[in-house]
């Protein structure tokens, strides 16, 4: 079996790993990336519907979940969305802003992967694909990775193996195993940015509405997100649901504002004055999908009748229901469809400025494997770039 001696060994050829690789190599380090899949950047390729939502211009620490909400501040401040945008522009990649600071490639996410690979090539990074690691050890102050291609050693080891989300893309818990092996605490993990499932009567109520979409504000545990909701055969999806899923857990209350752009009471009163003979379901069908409006009136709202027959107190109660509509979700679709993994390597054991272990000099954790999880909308990529940059400047 062959092998090699390097300065920096990076486990994982995803967004964070590749970024760290060329950042370190530009400093004159001999860098090797080990990726068990047959190509690097697979998760990048599928992101953003194949267009890669590569950053968000509004990124702040407030857009991330972590047991230590301050941990991500240093890395994010040292490598900003504008720094990454400059690289994208330097490579001639056309992009556009979709909404709320979300930047997407005009053409394809393949361009972002190629950019990262080109940067690695220019800096002299060696990338090994189809290379599976069976064990990692530390001997005489150096790290050893035992792989299907031999034993690779390096002074610094960067764990950029990602989380558990989308196992069909090759996601595993290997990074967490390494962290525990070297004495790091790993916080409980769960699926984030994931569709919610319904069961029993709630599923019966929604199942035949699969495909219906509408704008809502979804709220749980003092968090609230506006965006689209999509009814599926298994439950609820869409941006607003994916966002709130990171804050919701089974048993928690979930509420939807079905008229997020209106004051429901004022709107109902005005409709009653302007068109008193119109039935409630008819009026609702003009601001909500028709099938959804009909279902509201069939199963959840007071009996459908002409607006003139509603008393002021009834309209007030009806408005409250529309803007604080309860949904009983039973769970999530899990890692199979989750975009991210919540939890991971405890930040207490990691330097926020360098991403290096406080326990083991030369050991680094970056990207999704660590307990920093962004909102939907490019924030997780920005964390990958920023944390990869921080480690690349130190390793």
VOGU-3710 file (C-alpha; in Angstrom, 3 decimals, decimal comma):
1> xxxxxxxxxx> 0,000/0,000/0,000  1,180/3,483/-0,773  0,993/6,484/1,471  2,258/10,025/1,828  3,419/12,608/4,318  1,719/16,001/4,240  1,445/19,123/6,351  -2,359/19,161/6,402  -4,736/16,246/5,932  -8,386/17,145/5,344
11> xxxxxxxxxx> -11,081/14,514/5,810  -13,982/15,416/3,527  -14,161/17,004/0,080  -17,252/19,113/0,639  -17,615/22,891/0,751  -15,715/23,458/4,007  -12,999/20,913/3,263  -12,147/22,242/-0,204  -12,153/25,838/1,000  -9,852/25,000/3,888
21> xxxxxxxxxx> -7,575/23,055/1,525  -6,682/25,853/-0,850  -6,560/28,422/1,959  -3,902/26,356/3,745  -2,067/25,476/0,522  -1,741/29,148/-0,409  0,349/29,493/2,764  2,801/26,961/1,413  1,371/23,934/3,205  1,336/20,529/1,546
31> xxxxxxxxxx> -2,361/19,673/1,655  -4,224/16,468/0,880  -8,026/16,055/0,793  -9,468/12,587/1,353  -12,996/12,017/0,045  -14,750/8,642/0,225  -17,184/9,450/-2,605  -16,260/9,213/-6,280  -16,215/13,009/-6,648  -15,939/16,067/-4,431
41> xxxxxxxxxx> -18,710/18,550/-3,714  -21,705/16,246/-4,202  -23,879/18,160/-1,748  -22,954/21,428/-3,436  -24,089/20,024/-6,781  -27,597/19,241/-5,553  -28,070/22,431/-3,553  -30,436/25,199/-4,523  -32,200/23,055/-7,088  -28,909/22,649/-8,942
51> xxxxxxxxxx> -28,144/26,385/-8,840  -26,351/26,490/-5,443  -27,506/29,172/-3,007  -23,843/29,870/-2,228  -24,192/32,656/0,348  -26,522/35,228/1,875  -25,545/38,896/1,937  -27,442/39,391/5,196  -25,430/36,817/7,166  -25,036/37,470/10,903
61> xxxxxxxxxx> -24,511/35,241/13,924  -28,262/35,538/14,582  -28,886/33,292/11,546  -27,336/30,262/13,273  -28,363/27,770/15,947  -25,717/26,601/18,415  -25,402/25,845/22,111  -22,999/28,810/22,052  -24,581/31,452/19,815  -21,427/33,593/19,972
71> xxxxxxxxxx> -19,057/30,913/18,665  -19,566/31,608/14,952  -19,001/35,373/15,197  -15,216/35,397/14,818  -15,030/33,224/11,698  -17,986/34,971/10,053  -16,394/38,376/10,653  -13,081/37,295/9,144  -14,575/35,854/5,963  -17,730/37,610/4,812
81> xxxxxxxxxx> -20,233/36,962/2,012  -18,572/39,788/0,084  -15,239/37,950/0,197  -16,829/34,889/-1,378  -18,730/36,982/-3,920  -15,420/38,511/-5,001  -14,073/35,010/-5,700  -17,210/34,064/-7,632  -16,864/37,205/-9,767  -13,156/36,570/-10,299
91> xxxxxxxxxx> -14,064/33,199/-11,806  -16,643/34,803/-14,074  -19,622/32,990/-12,542  -22,890/34,806/-13,207  -25,278/34,948/-10,258  -28,493/36,574/-9,093  -30,275/37,462/-5,880  -33,444/35,451/-5,501  -34,845/36,940/-2,286  -33,700/38,136/1,132
101> xxxxxxxxxx> -30,013/38,262/0,191  -29,947/34,703/-1,203  -27,444/34,446/-4,059  -27,711/31,685/-6,688  -25,693/30,752/-9,768  -27,425/31,763/-12,991  -26,338/28,541/-14,683  -25,318/25,656/-12,429  -23,936/24,658/-9,049  -21,275/22,768/-11,017
111> xxxxxxxxxx> -19,594/26,150/-11,465  -19,049/26,533/-7,706  -17,569/23,039/-7,427  -15,306/23,702/-10,417  -14,205/27,014/-8,877  -13,205/25,277/-5,639  -11,427/22,484/-7,516  -9,601/25,023/-9,687  -8,496/26,975/-6,603  -7,211/23,741/-5,071
121> xxxxxxxxxx> -5,329/22,839/-8,251  -3,756/26,280/-8,486  -2,560/25,996/-4,887  -1,171/22,477/-5,344  -3,737/20,590/-3,255  -3,848/16,824/-3,799  -7,404/15,419/-3,861  -8,014/11,706/-3,311  -11,509/10,473/-4,222  -12,895/6,957/-3,780
131> xxxxxxxxxx> -10,677/6,778/-0,710  -12,231/5,260/2,414  -10,751/5,822/5,869  -10,806/2,907/8,302  -9,000/4,496/11,231  -7,372/7,705/12,444  -4,582/7,763/15,035  -2,071/10,181/16,476  1,526/9,021/16,870  4,539/11,059/17,898
141> xxxxxxxxxx> 2,675/14,304/17,384  1,456/13,448/13,872  -1,899/12,232/12,660  -2,261/9,026/10,671  -5,223/8,186/8,450  -5,407/4,531/7,460  -7,219/4,325/4,137  -7,933/2,009/1,235  -5,035/3,723/-0,547  -2,504/3,500/2,237
151> xxxxxxxxxx> -1,497/5,421/5,343  -1,379/9,199/5,099  0,281/11,262/7,820  0,225/14,979/8,563  0,986/17,474/11,301  -2,571/18,841/11,131  -5,837/16,968/10,693  -8,987/18,810/9,624  -12,317/17,025/10,108  -14,709/18,298/7,443
161> xxxxxxxxxx> -16,860/15,190/7,124  -20,245/16,926/7,401  -23,270/15,702/9,338  -25,849/12,952/8,989  -28,187/14,662/6,540  -28,914/12,975/3,182  -27,236/9,586/3,772  -27,785/8,632/0,120  -25,099/11,222/-0,644  -22,703/9,312/1,603
171> xxxxxxxxxx> -23,274/11,153/4,891  -22,049/9,290/7,975  -21,272/10,002/11,609  -17,543/9,408/11,103  -16,604/12,949/12,124  -18,399/12,544/15,433  -16,521/9,276/16,050  -13,198/11,047/15,547  -14,243/13,848/17,886  -15,169/11,393/20,638
181> xxxxxxxxxx> -11,981/9,409/20,051  -9,934/12,525/20,814  -11,948/13,436/23,910  -14,444/15,920/22,468  -18,062/16,090/23,558  -20,635/15,654/20,796  -24,020/17,254/21,392  -27,159/15,289/20,419  -27,896/15,490/16,702  -31,192/15,716/14,844
191> xxxxxxxxxx> -32,441/16,582/11,388  -32,815/20,268/10,545  -34,332/22,169/7,595  -36,563/19,165/7,044  -40,235/18,585/6,096  -42,642/17,830/8,954  -44,819/14,733/8,980  -48,442/14,336/10,058  -50,215/11,208/11,245  -53,717/10,089/12,203
201> xxxxxxxxxx> -56,489/12,643/11,792  -54,175/15,576/10,958  -52,794/13,573/8,033  -56,316/12,637/6,938  -57,247/16,321/7,018  -54,381/17,358/4,728  -53,413/14,339/2,603  -55,728/14,988/-0,351  -54,499/18,605/-0,473  -51,001/17,441/-1,522
211> xxxxxxxxxx> -49,527/19,945/-3,957  -51,374/22,946/-2,515  -48,993/25,817/-1,688  -49,533/29,129/0,084  -47,534/31,843/1,879  -47,592/31,578/5,680  -45,678/32,522/8,792  -44,801/29,393/10,775  -44,087/29,721/14,506  -42,758/27,427/17,223
221> xxxxxxxxxx> -40,783/27,989/20,428  -40,540/31,773/20,062  -39,229/31,517/16,497  -41,219/32,528/13,430  -40,468/32,397/9,703  -42,377/33,720/6,718  -42,289/31,810/3,462  -44,069/29,234/1,376  -45,878/26,189/2,751  -46,371/23,102/0,591
231> xxxxxxxxxx> -48,766/20,304/1,535  -47,260/16,871/0,759  -48,586/13,303/0,905  -46,764/12,872/4,225  -47,232/16,279/5,803  -45,934/19,814/5,323  -42,920/21,237/3,524  -41,860/24,491/1,875  -39,371/27,153/3,064  -41,382/28,319/6,102
241> xxxxxxxxxx> -41,756/24,736/7,347  -38,120/23,833/6,687  -37,016/26,906/8,642  -39,238/26,273/11,654  -38,320/22,570/11,714  -34,942/23,484/13,215  -36,735/25,012/16,208  -39,604/22,523/16,534  -39,440/19,082/18,135  -42,156/16,404/18,543
251> xxxxxxxxxx> -44,668/17,511/21,147  -44,044/21,216/20,573  -46,852/23,517/19,464  -46,778/24,662/15,849  -48,865/27,577/14,612  -49,410/29,076/11,167  -50,434/32,591/10,240  -52,452/31,903/7,092  -52,717/35,604/6,218  -49,184/36,862/6,977
261> xxxxxxxxxx> -49,553/39,947/4,775  -52,816/41,177/6,265  -54,470/42,214/9,502  -57,060/39,436/9,357  -59,660/41,176/11,520  -59,509/44,450/9,614  -59,643/42,543/6,310  -62,695/40,505/7,359  -64,524/43,597/8,605  -63,837/45,381/5,310
271> xxxxxxxxxx> -65,022/42,354/3,313  -68,199/42,188/5,387  -68,904/45,846/4,657  -68,126/45,595/0,928  -69,759/42,255/0,097  -72,103/41,160/2,897  -73,837/38,505/0,779  -70,611/36,630/-0,051  -69,965/33,416/1,836  -66,856/33,032/3,968
281> xxxxxxxxxx> -65,376/30,244/1,802  -65,809/32,401/-1,306  -63,980/35,342/0,229  -61,204/33,155/1,661  -60,710/31,480/-1,727  -59,625/34,840/-3,112  -56,653/35,084/-0,735  -55,954/31,368/-0,184  -55,852/28,400/-2,583  -59,484/27,424/-3,275
291> xxxxxxxxxx> -59,158/23,818/-2,066  -57,445/24,963/1,120  -60,088/27,620/1,781  -62,844/25,049/1,337  -61,138/22,631/3,724  -60,798/25,385/6,319  -64,518/25,993/6,195  -65,386/22,273/6,171  -63,310/21,155/9,136  -61,679/23,910/11,110
301> xxxxxxxxxx> -63,527/27,198/11,013  -67,057/28,067/12,207  -69,902/27,104/9,877  -69,672/28,724/6,461  -72,296/31,419/5,903  -72,712/34,848/4,295  -70,458/37,467/5,887  -73,384/39,613/7,015  -74,428/36,835/9,407  -71,207/37,033/11,429
311> xxxxxxxxxx> -71,301/39,157/14,560  -68,318/41,355/15,437  -67,156/38,902/18,107  -67,347/36,032/15,613  -65,233/37,895/13,067  -62,693/38,654/15,766  -62,492/34,969/16,750  -62,294/33,945/13,104  -59,418/36,362/12,480  -57,573/34,971/15,499
321> xxxxxxxxxx> -57,909/31,452/14,086  -56,607/32,467/10,675  -53,562/34,172/12,144  -52,811/31,586/14,822  -53,822/28,339/13,166  -52,638/25,242/15,093  -51,123/22,209/13,371  -50,320/18,958/15,155  -47,178/17,585/13,505  -45,986/14,136/14,573
331> xxxxxxxxxx> -42,349/14,258/13,490  -39,990/15,018/10,617  -38,896/13,146/7,517  -35,524/12,715/9,228  -32,019/12,750/7,808  -33,218/11,244/4,524  -34,402/14,623/3,269  -32,908/17,003/5,852  -30,659/19,705/4,466  -28,582/19,985/7,642
341> xxxxxxxxxx> -27,762/18,278/10,926  -28,370/20,156/14,179  -25,953/19,539/17,051  -22,538/17,963/16,594  -19,071/18,623/17,992  -19,413/20,815/21,082  -17,953/24,263/20,406  -16,692/24,491/24,009  -13,766/22,306/22,990  -12,895/24,280/19,836
351> xxxxxxxxxx> -11,220/27,651/19,277  -13,657/30,084/17,669  -10,858/31,930/15,853  -8,931/28,952/14,402  -11,354/25,985/14,656  -8,556/24,044/16,347  -9,255/21,633/19,172  -8,505/22,971/22,641  -7,648/19,404/23,641  -5,483/18,171/20,780
361> xxxxxxxxxx> -3,131/20,623/19,034  -3,308/20,273/15,262  -6,834/18,813/15,201  -9,527/20,971/13,571  -13,300/20,749/13,077  -15,101/22,770/10,396  -18,431/22,982/8,602  -21,506/20,952/9,458  -19,744/18,490/11,791  -19,545/21,204/14,444
371> xxxxxxxxxx> -22,507/22,514/16,479  -23,275/25,501/14,235  -26,334/25,250/11,975  -27,609/27,991/9,714  -31,047/28,944/8,526  -32,250/28,098/5,034  -30,974/30,556/2,435  -27,211/30,262/1,916  -26,170/30,602/5,554  -24,780/27,069/5,857
381> xxxxxxxxxx> -22,544/27,571/2,844  -21,275/30,835/4,319  -20,417/28,948/7,524  -18,553/26,366/5,434  -16,500/29,076/3,715  -15,858/31,012/6,934  -14,948/28,051/9,131  -12,828/26,537/6,340  -11,033/29,852/5,925  -10,365/30,132/9,674
391> xxxxx> -8,859/26,642/9,864  -6,954/27,105/6,598  -5,163/30,146/8,013  -4,034/28,141/11,051  -3,487/24,507/10,057
//
